[in-house]
Amino acid sequence: EPEVTQTPSHQVTQMGQEVILRCVPISNHLYFYWYRQILGQKVEFLVSFYNNEISEKSEIFDDQFSVERPDGSNFTLKIRSTKLEDSAMYFCASSPTGGSSYEQYFGPGTRLTVT
Amino acid sequence: LAKTTQPISMDSYEGQEVNITCSHNNIATNDYITWYQQFPSQGPRFIIQGYKTKVTNEVASLFIPADRKSSTLSLPRVSLSDTAVYYCLVGDGSGGGADGLTFGKGTHLIIQP
């Protein structure tokens, strides 16, 4: 069964550093998403991406964040200057075109620790 | 996005059927009901989606009464591995696929031996 994959599984970085989180969505999906979950809290939507541009973003997704689909398979989330409060699990998801956008397939996540 | 209410936690035992009910009094005509499951330190997993009456797949059943103001996720013969958080989401998903999902706190289901 096709799966969303994410790398790395765990990233430790110092405050102020840039990080790039990588995702490989399911191959025939065209909608991509990033979410985050701070430990013990809800899963929060960050951004959705379609046709090489951002479709929707939340208030969390400020100028420190950016997304990119650099090639036909990868989907990345960049945080330019990490803060302590960016420590969280970051989940990538993808959705099949033509289906309900509420049917999303999530990756295993990247645990980001900012020290 | 319709507001949903579900129990914060539930306990059951292996082999039992578990029913988790979600209230969504303000559900709109075009809204679907979708359930996700999340294990600790893993991403949410799509379980089932329905609009009305009953939907069944290999994992669960979803019962939706005629007024659609609530729905019940039914897990048959649960095992310890069904211990997870279960989320009920309601919305029409008509944003052309771009809709970000809004997760609540979900129901923490604990299965005991």
Interface residues (C-beta under 8 A of the other chain):
Chain A: V4 L30 Y31 Y33 Y35 K42 V43 E44 F45 L46 V47 S48 Y50 S55 E56 S58 M89 F91 A93 S95 T97 G99 S100 S101 Y102 E103 Q104 Y105 F106 G107 P108 G109 R111
Chain B: Y32 T34 Q38 S41 Q42 G43 P44 R45 F46 Q49 Y87 L89 G91 G93 S94 G95 G96 G97 A98 D99 G100 L101 T102 F103 G104 K105
